[in-house]
Amino acid sequence: MSQLQKGEALKKLHQRSGIFVIPNAWDAGSARVLTGLGFEAIATTSAGLAFARGKPDGEGALTKGETFENVAEIIAATYLPVSADLENGYGDEPEDCAKTILEGAVLGLAGGSIEDATGRPGDPIYPFELAVERVRAAVNAARNLPFEFTLTARAENLIYGRPDLKDTVNRLVAYAEAGADVLFAPGLSTREEIETVVKAVAPKPVNIVIGLGITRFTLEELASFGVKRVSLGSSLVRAAYSGFYKAAEEIKQNGTFSYNTGTLSYGDINEMLR
């Protein structure tokens, strides 16, 4: 599938009726497994990459180079369209966001997200006007590409100690008006909050992330709320690390190896990746 076809395919997933899941891969192996399971597109996860590199997430610890290296490996591992978690665009200025979108497109991305979190603990969220300009710059860069590039704009204040739903909605509406294709506010946790966001930015599609405030809703329920896309954030890599941690803990504390019961066999994993 060419980049032109991937861009069109990702766009159509957001335009067709019904809801879809875009799972988050953290490396080439996880991308191959998700592809084999039949998903239609893949997203990356900054948290998953940070954890794999032995770094914390959300503090600007990942460099653009590390992210793009990971993105290139994931794109090479799947024929599916890939949308990248591009954090804050790796710079404070609107020009930085635009440059990051263009550079990501060169690697083969079909989409990407830009968030309004600064990566600075003492000043975690960009001011409203600057945040909107950053999204507008990213959108303009995407529109100048010779293929469809799905731009997701993220409002992050709910997960950075600023639980102000009104501000979140105002930001998402402004991002939609600036041209963002998909709107995303990690940290929404109730049906009422989700429906408020969906109605505010309609007809633009809304992404909901599972594992960050939301775990109890089914895909069918989220569809009934008006959600178009469901991402998994760091939840899959955390599931993997949880299994790894519990297995190592069992060995260290008990000297037993019961964790092997129920695991995929060596041959099964080899076959998935062959």
Secondary structure, 3 states (H helix, E strand, C coil): CCHHHHHHHHHHHHHCCCCEEECEECCHHHHHHHHHCCCCCEEECHHHHHHHCCCCCCCCCCCHHHHHHHHHHHHHHCCCCEEEECCCCCCCCHHHHHHHHHHHHHHCCCEEEEECECCCCCCCECCHHHHHHHHHHHHHHHHCCCCCCEEEEECCHHHCCCCCHHHHHHHHHHHHHCCCCEEECCCCCCHHHHHHHHHHHCCCCEEEECCCCCCCCCHHHHHHCCCCEEECCCHHHHHHHHHHHHHHHHHHHHCCCHHHCCCCCHHHHHHHHC
